[in-house]
Amino acid sequence: MPRGSSPKRERQYEHIKESAEDRGESTGRAKEIAARTVNKERARSGESKTASRTSTRDKSPGKRGGQRSGSRQGSQGPTYDQLYEEAKRRDVSGRSHMNKSELRRALGK
């Protein structure tokens, strides 16, 4: 954390870092995530000397909630293969002839 950062930002940094570590991120990656998030919040609230246009005009990290983090399921939900494997585990009859939307319906997703 930069010198002169507020106690609130210190707590925020620690909380984000611990959450990332709990999710299985390495210590270095957890620190990076926490620092980037806190720095963006500082820029949005006018606490930093310089701020990029993205930091000030984009969604806040809390609202974005990992939308661009490259989550495994993506914007269209689970992949065909993921749905097929779940159907196989649940022993859904006729799964080999189903397409993605049919598998989704059969699994109730």
Biopython code that builds the backbone (N, CA, C, O; Angstrom):
import numpy as np
from Bio.PDB.StructureBuilder import StructureBuilder

atoms = [
    (1, "MET", "N", (0.844, -1.191, 0.000)),
    (1, "MET", "CA", (0.000, 0.000, 0.000)),
    (1, "MET", "C", (0.882, 1.246, 0.000)),
    (1, "MET", "O", (1.922, 1.272, 0.658)),
    (2, "PRO", "N", (0.470, 2.273, -0.734)),
    (2, "PRO", "CA", (1.241, 3.513, -0.770)),
    (2, "PRO", "C", (1.252, 4.204, 0.587)),
    (2, "PRO", "O", (0.350, 4.028, 1.406)),
    (3, "ARG", "N", (2.289, 4.989, 0.798)),
    (3, "ARG", "CA", (2.359, 5.750, 2.038)),
    (3, "ARG", "C", (1.174, 6.689, 2.132)),
    (3, "ARG", "O", (0.756, 7.266, 1.128)),
    (4, "GLY", "N", (0.633, 6.849, 3.321)),
    (4, "GLY", "CA", (-0.470, 7.769, 3.513)),
    (4, "GLY", "C", (-1.821, 7.194, 3.151)),
    (4, "GLY", "O", (-2.812, 7.925, 3.128)),
    (5, "SER", "N", (-1.889, 5.909, 2.868)),
    (5, "SER", "CA", (-3.204, 5.338, 2.559)),
    (5, "SER", "C", (-4.004, 5.221, 3.850)),
    (5, "SER", "O", (-3.442, 5.071, 4.935)),
    (6, "SER", "N", (-5.298, 5.292, 3.717)),
    (6, "SER", "CA", (-6.166, 5.318, 4.889)),
    (6, "SER", "C", (-6.287, 3.933, 5.517)),
    (6, "SER", "O", (-6.061, 2.920, 4.857)),
    (7, "PRO", "N", (-6.645, 3.902, 6.793)),
    (7, "PRO", "CA", (-6.865, 2.609, 7.450)),
    (7, "PRO", "C", (-7.949, 1.781, 6.741)),
    (7, "PRO", "O", (-7.882, 0.552, 6.708)),
    (8, "LYS", "N", (-8.945, 2.473, 6.178)),
    (8, "LYS", "CA", (-10.001, 1.769, 5.446)),
    (8, "LYS", "C", (-9.404, 1.014, 4.264)),
    (8, "LYS", "O", (-9.742, -0.147, 4.035)),
    (9, "ARG", "N", (-8.521, 1.664, 3.514)),
    (9, "ARG", "CA", (-7.912, 1.021, 2.356)),
    (9, "ARG", "C", (-6.984, -0.116, 2.781)),
    (9, "ARG", "O", (-6.880, -1.126, 2.086)),
    (10, "GLU", "N", (-6.309, 0.049, 3.924)),
    (10, "GLU", "CA", (-5.459, -1.034, 4.454)),
    (10, "GLU", "C", (-6.317, -2.269, 4.756)),
    (10, "GLU", "O", (-5.950, -3.390, 4.403)),
    (11, "ARG", "N", (-7.468, -2.048, 5.416)),
    (11, "ARG", "CA", (-8.362, -3.163, 5.741)),
    (11, "ARG", "C", (-8.914, -3.796, 4.470)),
    (11, "ARG", "O", (-9.012, -5.019, 4.363)),
    (12, "GLN", "N", (-9.274, -2.950, 3.511)),
    (12, "GLN", "CA", (-9.803, -3.444, 2.251)),
    (12, "GLN", "C", (-8.762, -4.315, 1.546)),
    (12, "GLN", "O", (-9.089, -5.394, 1.050)),
    (13, "TYR", "N", (-7.527, -3.857, 1.501)),
    (13, "TYR", "CA", (-6.436, -4.604, 0.877)),
    (13, "TYR", "C", (-6.280, -5.979, 1.541)),
    (13, "TYR", "O", (-6.215, -6.998, 0.853)),
    (14, "GLU", "N", (-6.220, -6.004, 2.865)),
    (14, "GLU", "CA", (-6.048, -7.269, 3.588)),
    (14, "GLU", "C", (-7.215, -8.219, 3.339)),
    (14, "GLU", "O", (-7.024, -9.418, 3.139)),
    (15, "HIS", "N", (-8.417, -7.669, 3.354)),
    (15, "HIS", "CA", (-9.602, -8.502, 3.140)),
    (15, "HIS", "C", (-9.583, -9.135, 1.742)),
    (15, "HIS", "O", (-9.837, -10.331, 1.598)),
    (16, "ILE", "N", (-9.285, -8.338, 0.725)),
    (16, "ILE", "CA", (-9.255, -8.841, -0.651)),
    (16, "ILE", "C", (-8.142, -9.862, -0.814)),
    (16, "ILE", "O", (-8.328, -10.895, -1.457)),
    (17, "LYS", "N", (-6.976, -9.569, -0.226)),
    (17, "LYS", "CA", (-5.838, -10.491, -0.317)),
    (17, "LYS", "C", (-6.179, -11.843, 0.329)),
    (17, "LYS", "O", (-5.905, -12.896, -0.247)),
    (18, "GLU", "N", (-6.774, -11.804, 1.519)),
    (18, "GLU", "CA", (-7.132, -13.052, 2.208)),
    (18, "GLU", "C", (-8.200, -13.826, 1.437)),
    (18, "GLU", "O", (-8.149, -15.054, 1.360)),
    (19, "SER", "N", (-9.161, -13.110, 0.870)),
    (19, "SER", "CA", (-10.210, -13.775, 0.086)),
    (19, "SER", "C", (-9.614, -14.481, -1.129)),
    (19, "SER", "O", (-9.991, -15.608, -1.449)),
    (20, "ALA", "N", (-8.687, -13.816, -1.798)),
    (20, "ALA", "CA", (-8.045, -14.418, -2.970)),
    (20, "ALA", "C", (-7.243, -15.656, -2.568)),
    (20, "ALA", "O", (-7.255, -16.666, -3.272)),
    (21, "GLU", "N", (-6.555, -15.572, -1.445)),
    (21, "GLU", "CA", (-5.789, -16.735, -0.972)),
    (21, "GLU", "C", (-6.721, -17.881, -0.602)),
    (21, "GLU", "O", (-6.406, -19.045, -0.848)),
    (22, "ASP", "N", (-7.877, -17.553, -0.006)),
    (22, "ASP", "CA", (-8.851, -18.590, 0.339)),
    (22, "ASP", "C", (-9.393, -19.288, -0.908)),
    (22, "ASP", "O", (-9.737, -20.469, -0.864)),
    (23, "ARG", "N", (-9.468, -18.555, -2.014)),
    (23, "ARG", "CA", (-9.937, -19.133, -3.279)),
    (23, "ARG", "C", (-8.861, -19.971, -3.955)),
    (23, "ARG", "O", (-9.127, -20.625, -4.963)),
    (24, "GLY", "N", (-7.640, -19.956, -3.405)),
    (24, "GLY", "CA", (-6.576, -20.781, -3.956)),
    (24, "GLY", "C", (-5.543, -20.033, -4.768)),
    (24, "GLY", "O", (-4.672, -20.662, -5.368)),
    (25, "GLU", "N", (-5.606, -18.714, -4.809)),
    (25, "GLU", "CA", (-4.599, -17.937, -5.529)),
    (25, "GLU", "C", (-3.274, -17.987, -4.758)),
    (25, "GLU", "O", (-3.270, -18.130, -3.535)),
    (26, "SER", "N", (-2.164, -17.870, -5.468)),
    (26, "SER", "CA", (-0.862, -17.811, -4.804)),
    (26, "SER", "C", (-0.767, -16.489, -4.038)),
    (26, "SER", "O", (-1.534, -15.562, -4.299)),
    (27, "THR", "N", (0.157, -16.405, -3.110)),
    (27, "THR", "CA", (0.309, -15.189, -2.311)),
    (27, "THR", "C", (0.614, -13.986, -3.197)),
    (27, "THR", "O", (0.048, -12.910, -3.004)),
    (28, "GLY", "N", (1.506, -14.167, -4.168)),
    (28, "GLY", "CA", (1.854, -13.069, -5.069)),
    (28, "GLY", "C", (0.673, -12.596, -5.892)),
    (28, "GLY", "O", (0.454, -11.394, -6.044)),
    (29, "ARG", "N", (-0.089, -13.542, -6.423)),
    (29, "ARG", "CA", (-1.260, -13.186, -7.228)),
    (29, "ARG", "C", (-2.323, -12.522, -6.359)),
    (29, "ARG", "O", (-2.982, -11.577, -6.794)),
    (30, "ALA", "N", (-2.493, -13.017, -5.121)),
    (30, "ALA", "CA", (-3.468, -12.429, -4.198)),
    (30, "ALA", "C", (-3.100, -10.977, -3.885)),
    (30, "ALA", "O", (-3.973, -10.111, -3.820)),
    (31, "LYS", "N", (-1.811, -10.717, -3.693)),
    (31, "LYS", "CA", (-1.360, -9.345, -3.427)),
    (31, "LYS", "C", (-1.619, -8.448, -4.631)),
    (31, "LYS", "O", (-2.025, -7.295, -4.486)),
    (32, "GLU", "N", (-1.377, -8.995, -5.826)),
    (32, "GLU", "CA", (-1.591, -8.211, -7.042)),
    (32, "GLU", "C", (-3.068, -7.857, -7.222)),
    (32, "GLU", "O", (-3.402, -6.715, -7.537)),
    (33, "ILE", "N", (-3.937, -8.825, -7.024)),
    (33, "ILE", "CA", (-5.374, -8.589, -7.147)),
    (33, "ILE", "C", (-5.819, -7.528, -6.149)),
    (33, "ILE", "O", (-6.553, -6.603, -6.498)),
    (34, "ALA", "N", (-5.368, -7.670, -4.902)),
    (34, "ALA", "CA", (-5.758, -6.715, -3.855)),
    (34, "ALA", "C", (-5.243, -5.317, -4.172)),
    (34, "ALA", "O", (-5.976, -4.339, -4.030)),
    (35, "ALA", "N", (-3.994, -5.216, -4.600)),
    (35, "ALA", "CA", (-3.421, -3.901, -4.888)),
    (35, "ALA", "C", (-4.138, -3.231, -6.055)),
    (35, "ALA", "O", (-4.442, -2.040, -5.994)),
    (36, "ARG", "N", (-4.405, -3.980, -7.106)),
    (36, "ARG", "CA", (-5.095, -3.400, -8.264)),
    (36, "ARG", "C", (-6.503, -2.933, -7.889)),
    (36, "ARG", "O", (-6.942, -1.860, -8.303)),
    (37, "THR", "N", (-7.192, -3.740, -7.113)),
    (37, "THR", "CA", (-8.554, -3.383, -6.721)),
    (37, "THR", "C", (-8.568, -2.132, -5.853)),
    (37, "THR", "O", (-9.354, -1.214, -6.085)),
    (38, "VAL", "N", (-7.699, -2.102, -4.859)),
    (38, "VAL", "CA", (-7.650, -0.947, -3.955)),
    (38, "VAL", "C", (-7.195, 0.298, -4.707)),
    (38, "VAL", "O", (-7.735, 1.383, -4.489)),
    (39, "ASN", "N", (-6.212, 0.156, -5.587)),
    (39, "ASN", "CA", (-5.749, 1.318, -6.355)),
    (39, "ASN", "C", (-6.865, 1.872, -7.240)),
    (39, "ASN", "O", (-6.996, 3.086, -7.396)),
    (40, "LYS", "N", (-7.660, 0.985, -7.814)),
    (40, "LYS", "CA", (-8.765, 1.457, -8.653)),
    (40, "LYS", "C", (-9.804, 2.185, -7.805)),
    (40, "LYS", "O", (-10.328, 3.219, -8.218)),
    (41, "GLU", "N", (-10.098, 1.657, -6.641)),
    (41, "GLU", "CA", (-11.047, 2.325, -5.741)),
    (41, "GLU", "C", (-10.508, 3.685, -5.300)),
    (41, "GLU", "O", (-11.257, 4.658, -5.216)),
    (42, "ARG", "N", (-9.214, 3.746, -5.021)),
    (42, "ARG", "CA", (-8.614, 5.028, -4.636)),
    (42, "ARG", "C", (-8.728, 6.041, -5.766)),
    (42, "ARG", "O", (-9.019, 7.213, -5.527)),
    (43, "ALA", "N", (-8.501, 5.592, -6.999)),
    (43, "ALA", "CA", (-8.595, 6.487, -8.155)),
    (43, "ALA", "C", (-10.030, 6.957, -8.357)),
    (43, "ALA", "O", (-10.268, 8.128, -8.651)),
    (44, "ARG", "N", (-10.976, 6.055, -8.202)),
    (44, "ARG", "CA", (-12.382, 6.412, -8.395)),
    (44, "ARG", "C", (-12.859, 7.434, -7.369)),
    (44, "ARG", "O", (-13.705, 8.276, -7.670)),
    (45, "SER", "N", (-12.323, 7.359, -6.178)),
    (45, "SER", "CA", (-12.783, 8.281, -5.129)),
    (45, "SER", "C", (-11.914, 9.535, -5.020)),
    (45, "SER", "O", (-12.133, 10.367, -4.139)),
    (46, "GLY", "N", (-10.930, 9.672, -5.909)),
    (46, "GLY", "CA", (-10.103, 10.879, -5.908)),
    (46, "GLY", "C", (-8.992, 10.892, -4.879)),
    (46, "GLY", "O", (-8.463, 11.957, -4.562)),
    (47, "GLU", "N", (-8.625, 9.736, -4.349)),
    (47, "GLU", "CA", (-7.576, 9.658, -3.327)),
    (47, "GLU", "C", (-6.174, 9.565, -3.928)),
    (47, "GLU", "O", (-5.189, 9.745, -3.212)),
    (48, "SER", "N", (-6.068, 9.289, -5.222)),
    (48, "SER", "CA", (-4.745, 9.148, -5.834)),
    (48, "SER", "C", (-4.426, 10.383, -6.681)),
    (48, "SER", "O", (-5.324, 11.099, -7.124)),
    (49, "LYS", "N", (-3.135, 10.612, -6.894)),
    (49, "LYS", "CA", (-2.715, 11.787, -7.673)),
    (49, "LYS", "C", (-3.026, 11.626, -9.149)),
    (49, "LYS", "O", (-3.420, 12.588, -9.808)),
    (50, "THR", "N", (-2.853, 10.420, -9.675)),
    (50, "THR", "CA", (-3.129, 10.165, -11.090)),
    (50, "THR", "C", (-4.132, 9.026, -11.193)),
    (50, "THR", "O", (-4.192, 8.149, -10.331)),
    (51, "ALA", "N", (-4.917, 9.056, -12.263)),
    (51, "ALA", "CA", (-5.904, 7.998, -12.477)),
    (51, "ALA", "C", (-6.159, 7.854, -13.966)),
    (51, "ALA", "O", (-6.278, 8.844, -14.687)),
    (52, "SER", "N", (-6.240, 6.623, -14.414)),
    (52, "SER", "CA", (-6.532, 6.385, -15.828)),
    (52, "SER", "C", (-8.021, 6.582, -16.085)),
    (52, "SER", "O", (-8.835, 6.572, -15.161)),
    (53, "ARG", "N", (-8.355, 6.760, -17.340)),
    (53, "ARG", "CA", (-9.762, 6.926, -17.715)),
    (53, "ARG", "C", (-10.556, 5.666, -17.357)),
    (53, "ARG", "O", (-11.704, 5.755, -16.920)),
    (54, "THR", "N", (-9.946, 4.501, -17.541)),
    (54, "THR", "CA", (-10.625, 3.252, -17.210)),
    (54, "THR", "C", (-10.938, 3.175, -15.723)),
    (54, "THR", "O", (-12.008, 2.709, -15.331)),
    (55, "SER", "N", (-10.011, 3.629, -14.903)),
    (55, "SER", "CA", (-10.225, 3.557, -13.461)),
    (55, "SER", "C", (-11.374, 4.437, -13.007)),
    (55, "SER", "O", (-12.109, 4.080, -12.087)),
    (56, "THR", "N", (-11.532, 5.572, -13.642)),
    (56, "THR", "CA", (-12.545, 6.508, -13.168)),
    (56, "THR", "C", (-13.907, 6.342, -13.825)),
    (56, "THR", "O", (-14.918, 6.711, -13.227)),
    (57, "ARG", "N", (-13.964, 5.796, -15.044)),
    (57, "ARG", "CA", (-15.241, 5.729, -15.753)),
    (57, "ARG", "C", (-15.821, 4.325, -15.881)),
    (57, "ARG", "O", (-16.991, 4.170, -16.231)),
    (58, "ASP", "N", (-15.033, 3.318, -15.606)),
    (58, "ASP", "CA", (-15.485, 1.939, -15.730)),
    (58, "ASP", "C", (-16.286, 1.539, -14.495)),
    (58, "ASP", "O", (-16.349, 2.288, -13.520)),
    (59, "LYS", "N", (-16.905, 0.342, -14.540)),
    (59, "LYS", "CA", (-17.598, -0.182, -13.370)),
    (59, "LYS", "C", (-16.596, -0.360, -12.234)),
    (59, "LYS", "O", (-15.412, -0.599, -12.472)),
    (60, "SER", "N", (-17.073, -0.245, -11.014)),
    (60, "SER", "CA", (-16.186, -0.487, -9.886)),
    (60, "SER", "C", (-15.908, -1.990, -9.801)),
    (60, "SER", "O", (-16.722, -2.792, -10.258)),
    (61, "PRO", "N", (-14.767, -2.380, -9.222)),
    (61, "PRO", "CA", (-14.453, -3.803, -9.131)),
    (61, "PRO", "C", (-15.517, -4.592, -8.370)),
    (61, "PRO", "O", (-15.781, -5.751, -8.692)),
    (62, "GLY", "N", (-16.124, -3.974, -7.369)),
    (62, "GLY", "CA", (-17.164, -4.660, -6.604)),
    (62, "GLY", "C", (-18.399, -4.953, -7.432)),
    (62, "GLY", "O", (-19.005, -6.016, -7.297)),
    (63, "LYS", "N", (-18.776, -4.010, -8.293)),
    (63, "LYS", "CA", (-19.952, -4.210, -9.141)),
    (63, "LYS", "C", (-19.651, -5.151, -10.299)),
    (63, "LYS", "O", (-20.514, -5.918, -10.726)),
    (64, "ARG", "N", (-18.435, -5.088, -10.798)),
    (64, "ARG", "CA", (-18.067, -5.925, -11.935)),
    (64, "ARG", "C", (-18.060, -7.390, -11.533)),
    (64, "ARG", "O", (-18.504, -8.246, -12.298)),
    (65, "GLY", "N", (-17.567, -7.683, -10.352)),
    (65, "GLY", "CA", (-17.632, -9.037, -9.815)),
    (65, "GLY", "C", (-17.022, -10.107, -10.685)),
    (65, "GLY", "O", (-17.566, -11.208, -10.771)),
    (66, "GLY", "N", (-15.899, -9.821, -11.338)),
    (66, "GLY", "CA", (-15.211, -10.832, -12.120)),
    (66, "GLY", "C", (-15.791, -11.071, -13.491)),
    (66, "GLY", "O", (-15.525, -12.114, -14.087)),
    (67, "GLN", "N", (-16.571, -10.150, -14.016)),
    (67, "GLN", "CA", (-17.175, -10.349, -15.326)),
    (67, "GLN", "C", (-16.128, -10.525, -16.418)),
    (67, "GLN", "O", (-16.363, -11.240, -17.392)),
    (68, "ARG", "N", (-14.978, -9.881, -16.267)),
    (68, "ARG", "CA", (-13.948, -10.003, -17.294)),
    (68, "ARG", "C", (-12.752, -10.808, -16.812)),
    (68, "ARG", "O", (-11.667, -10.699, -17.382)),
    (69, "SER", "N", (-12.928, -11.593, -15.795)),
    (69, "SER", "CA", (-11.780, -12.288, -15.228)),
    (69, "SER", "C", (-11.465, -13.599, -15.922)),
    (69, "SER", "O", (-10.560, -14.318, -15.498)),
    (70, "GLY", "N", (-12.185, -13.920, -16.967)),
    (70, "GLY", "CA", (-11.919, -15.173, -17.677)),
    (70, "GLY", "C", (-12.437, -16.377, -16.933)),
    (70, "GLY", "O", (-11.771, -17.410, -16.872)),
    (71, "SER", "N", (-13.619, -16.253, -16.369)),
    (71, "SER", "CA", (-14.178, -17.368, -15.614)),
    (71, "SER", "C", (-14.333, -18.580, -16.526)),
    (71, "SER", "O", (-14.484, -18.429, -17.738)),
    (72, "ARG", "N", (-14.299, -19.729, -15.976)),
    (72, "ARG", "CA", (-14.268, -20.958, -16.748)),
    (72, "ARG", "C", (-15.539, -21.188, -17.548)),
    (72, "ARG", "O", (-15.482, -21.736, -18.649)),
    (73, "GLN", "N", (-16.681, -20.780, -17.017)),
    (73, "GLN", "CA", (-17.919, -21.068, -17.718)),
    (73, "GLN", "C", (-18.256, -20.030, -18.774)),
    (73, "GLN", "O", (-19.074, -20.304, -19.652)),
    (74, "GLY", "N", (-17.668, -18.874, -18.723)),
    (74, "GLY", "CA", (-17.896, -17.864, -19.739)),
    (74, "GLY", "C", (-19.283, -17.267, -19.682)),
    (74, "GLY", "O", (-20.046, -17.522, -18.751)),
    (75, "SER", "N", (-19.601, -16.476, -20.675)),
    (75, "SER", "CA", (-20.867, -15.762, -20.672)),
    (75, "SER", "C", (-22.039, -16.638, -21.065)),
    (75, "SER", "O", (-23.186, -16.275, -20.805)),
    (76, "GLN", "N", (-21.785, -17.785, -21.684)),
    (76, "GLN", "CA", (-22.873, -18.646, -22.136)),
    (76, "GLN", "C", (-23.081, -19.846, -21.223)),
    (76, "GLN", "O", (-23.703, -20.826, -21.630)),
    (77, "GLY", "N", (-22.582, -19.788, -20.024)),
    (77, "GLY", "CA", (-22.769, -20.881, -19.086)),
    (77, "GLY", "C", (-21.800, -22.014, -19.329)),
    (77, "GLY", "O", (-20.782, -21.839, -19.997)),
    (78, "PRO", "N", (-22.116, -23.181, -18.786)),
    (78, "PRO", "CA", (-21.222, -24.331, -18.936)),
    (78, "PRO", "C", (-21.124, -24.779, -20.396)),
    (78, "PRO", "O", (-22.053, -24.578, -21.179)),
    (79, "THR", "N", (-20.014, -25.374, -20.744)),
    (79, "THR", "CA", (-19.806, -25.853, -22.113)),
    (79, "THR", "C", (-20.611, -27.131, -22.349)),
    (79, "THR", "O", (-21.125, -27.747, -21.415)),
    (80, "TYR", "N", (-20.704, -27.508, -23.611)),
    (80, "TYR", "CA", (-21.391, -28.755, -23.973)),
    (80, "TYR", "C", (-20.754, -29.932, -23.231)),
    (80, "TYR", "O", (-21.457, -30.784, -22.688)),
    (81, "ASP", "N", (-19.415, -29.974, -23.213)),
    (81, "ASP", "CA", (-18.718, -31.092, -22.565)),
    (81, "ASP", "C", (-19.017, -31.137, -21.066)),
    (81, "ASP", "O", (-19.198, -32.215, -20.499)),
    (82, "GLN", "N", (-19.068, -29.953, -20.419)),
    (82, "GLN", "CA", (-19.384, -29.922, -18.992)),
    (82, "GLN", "C", (-20.806, -30.422, -18.743)),
    (82, "GLN", "O", (-21.047, -31.181, -17.804)),
    (83, "LEU", "N", (-21.747, -29.995, -19.588)),
    (83, "LEU", "CA", (-23.131, -30.453, -19.456)),
    (83, "LEU", "C", (-23.233, -31.958, -19.711)),
    (83, "LEU", "O", (-23.946, -32.665, -18.999)),
    (84, "TYR", "N", (-22.527, -32.436, -20.715)),
    (84, "TYR", "CA", (-22.572, -33.864, -21.051)),
    (84, "TYR", "C", (-22.036, -34.706, -19.893)),
    (84, "TYR", "O", (-22.613, -35.736, -19.543)),
    (85, "GLU", "N", (-20.923, -34.256, -19.303)),
    (85, "GLU", "CA", (-20.349, -35.010, -18.175)),
    (85, "GLU", "C", (-21.306, -35.052, -16.990)),
    (85, "GLU", "O", (-21.427, -36.077, -16.320)),
    (86, "GLU", "N", (-21.984, -33.937, -16.736)),
    (86, "GLU", "CA", (-22.951, -33.928, -15.636)),
    (86, "GLU", "C", (-24.130, -34.847, -15.956)),
    (86, "GLU", "O", (-24.619, -35.556, -15.077)),
    (87, "ALA", "N", (-24.588, -34.837, -17.208)),
    (87, "ALA", "CA", (-25.680, -35.720, -17.625)),
    (87, "ALA", "C", (-25.260, -37.184, -17.475)),
    (87, "ALA", "O", (-26.063, -38.035, -17.091)),
    (88, "LYS", "N", (-24.007, -37.459, -17.780)),
    (88, "LYS", "CA", (-23.467, -38.819, -17.641)),
    (88, "LYS", "C", (-23.470, -39.240, -16.173)),
    (88, "LYS", "O", (-23.848, -40.362, -15.835)),
    (89, "ARG", "N", (-23.035, -38.305, -15.293)),
    (89, "ARG", "CA", (-23.035, -38.601, -13.852)),
    (89, "ARG", "C", (-24.451, -38.862, -13.341)),
    (89, "ARG", "O", (-24.660, -39.722, -12.486)),
    (90, "ARG", "N", (-25.423, -38.112, -13.872)),
    (90, "ARG", "CA", (-26.817, -38.256, -13.428)),
    (90, "ARG", "C", (-27.555, -39.351, -14.198)),
    (90, "ARG", "O", (-28.731, -39.610, -13.940)),
    (91, "ASP", "N", (-26.877, -39.980, -15.126)),
    (91, "ASP", "CA", (-27.436, -41.066, -15.933)),
    (91, "ASP", "C", (-28.691, -40.618, -16.688)),
    (91, "ASP", "O", (-29.728, -41.279, -16.639)),
    (92, "VAL", "N", (-28.576, -39.481, -17.388)),
    (92, "VAL", "CA", (-29.682, -38.967, -18.200)),
    (92, "VAL", "C", (-29.775, -39.805, -19.467)),
    (92, "VAL", "O", (-28.799, -39.958, -20.202)),
    (93, "SER", "N", (-30.944, -40.335, -19.706)),
    (93, "SER", "CA", (-31.152, -41.195, -20.869)),
    (93, "SER", "C", (-31.206, -40.366, -22.154)),
    (93, "SER", "O", (-31.817, -39.297, -22.176)),
    (94, "GLY", "N", (-30.570, -40.853, -23.224)),
    (94, "GLY", "CA", (-30.572, -40.180, -24.517)),
    (94, "GLY", "C", (-29.603, -39.011, -24.617)),
    (94, "GLY", "O", (-29.685, -38.221, -25.558)),
    (95, "ARG", "N", (-28.698, -38.891, -23.675)),
    (95, "ARG", "CA", (-27.782, -37.732, -23.639)),
    (95, "ARG", "C", (-26.868, -37.660, -24.852)),
    (95, "ARG", "O", (-26.480, -36.565, -25.260)),
    (96, "SER", "N", (-26.518, -38.790, -25.435)),
    (96, "SER", "CA", (-25.590, -38.774, -26.568)),
    (96, "SER", "C", (-26.212, -38.158, -27.820)),
    (96, "SER", "O", (-25.488, -37.757, -28.731)),
    (97, "HIS", "N", (-27.515, -38.078, -27.878)),
    (97, "HIS", "CA", (-28.198, -37.500, -29.035)),
    (97, "HIS", "C", (-28.625, -36.056, -28.796)),
    (97, "HIS", "O", (-29.215, -35.433, -29.679)),
    (98, "MET", "N", (-28.334, -35.518, -27.614)),
    (98, "MET", "CA", (-28.788, -34.170, -27.269)),
    (98, "MET", "C", (-27.761, -33.111, -27.648)),
    (98, "MET", "O", (-26.554, -33.354, -27.617)),
    (99, "ASN", "N", (-28.264, -31.932, -28.006)),
    (99, "ASN", "CA", (-27.369, -30.791, -28.208)),
    (99, "ASN", "C", (-27.266, -30.017, -26.889)),
    (99, "ASN", "O", (-27.835, -30.424, -25.876)),
    (100, "LYS", "N", (-26.549, -28.918, -26.913)),
    (100, "LYS", "CA", (-26.280, -28.169, -25.684)),
    (100, "LYS", "C", (-27.566, -27.698, -24.995)),
    (100, "LYS", "O", (-27.713, -27.863, -23.784)),
    (101, "SER", "N", (-28.486, -27.119, -25.752)),
    (101, "SER", "CA", (-29.710, -26.601, -25.122)),
    (101, "SER", "C", (-30.577, -27.735, -24.578)),
    (101, "SER", "O", (-31.226, -27.577, -23.544)),
    (102, "GLU", "N", (-30.593, -28.872, -25.265)),
    (102, "GLU", "CA", (-31.359, -30.012, -24.772)),
    (102, "GLU", "C", (-30.742, -30.576, -23.494)),
    (102, "GLU", "O", (-31.459, -30.954, -22.567)),
    (103, "LEU", "N", (-29.410, -30.632, -23.448)),
    (103, "LEU", "CA", (-28.745, -31.086, -22.223)),
    (103, "LEU", "C", (-29.051, -30.144, -21.062)),
    (103, "LEU", "O", (-29.320, -30.579, -19.943)),
    (104, "ARG", "N", (-29.004, -28.837, -21.357)),
    (104, "ARG", "CA", (-29.301, -27.850, -20.322)),
    (104, "ARG", "C", (-30.723, -28.049, -19.771)),
    (104, "ARG", "O", (-30.943, -28.019, -18.560)),
    (105, "ARG", "N", (-31.678, -28.252, -20.682)),
    (105, "ARG", "CA", (-33.073, -28.473, -20.265)),
    (105, "ARG", "C", (-33.197, -29.760, -19.440)),
    (105, "ARG", "O", (-33.870, -29.777, -18.409)),
    (106, "ALA", "N", (-32.559, -30.815, -19.890)),
    (106, "ALA", "CA", (-32.658, -32.105, -19.200)),
    (106, "ALA", "C", (-32.057, -32.027, -17.787)),
    (106, "ALA", "O", (-32.496, -32.728, -16.875)),
    (107, "LEU", "N", (-31.056, -31.169, -17.628)),
    (107, "LEU", "CA", (-30.419, -31.019, -16.311)),
    (107, "LEU", "C", (-31.084, -29.940, -15.460)),
    (107, "LEU", "O", (-30.735, -29.755, -14.294)),
    (108, "GLY", "N", (-32.026, -29.244, -16.043)),
    (108, "GLY", "CA", (-32.734, -28.202, -15.283)),
    (108, "GLY", "C", (-31.898, -26.944, -15.096)),
    (108, "GLY", "O", (-31.989, -26.292, -14.056)),
    (109, "LYS", "N", (-31.085, -26.592, -16.090)),
    (109, "LYS", "CA", (-30.207, -25.409, -15.974)),
    (109, "LYS", "C", (-30.658, -24.329, -16.905)),
    (109, "LYS", "O", (-30.048, -23.261, -16.953)),
]
sb = StructureBuilder()
sb.init_structure("model")
sb.init_model(0)
sb.init_chain("A")
sb.init_seg("    ")
for serial, (resi, resn, name, xyz) in enumerate(atoms, 1):
    if name == "N":
        sb.init_residue(resn, " ", resi, " ")
    sb.init_atom(name, np.array(xyz, "f"), 0.0, 1.0, " ", f" {name:<3s}", serial, name[0])
structure = sb.get_structure()
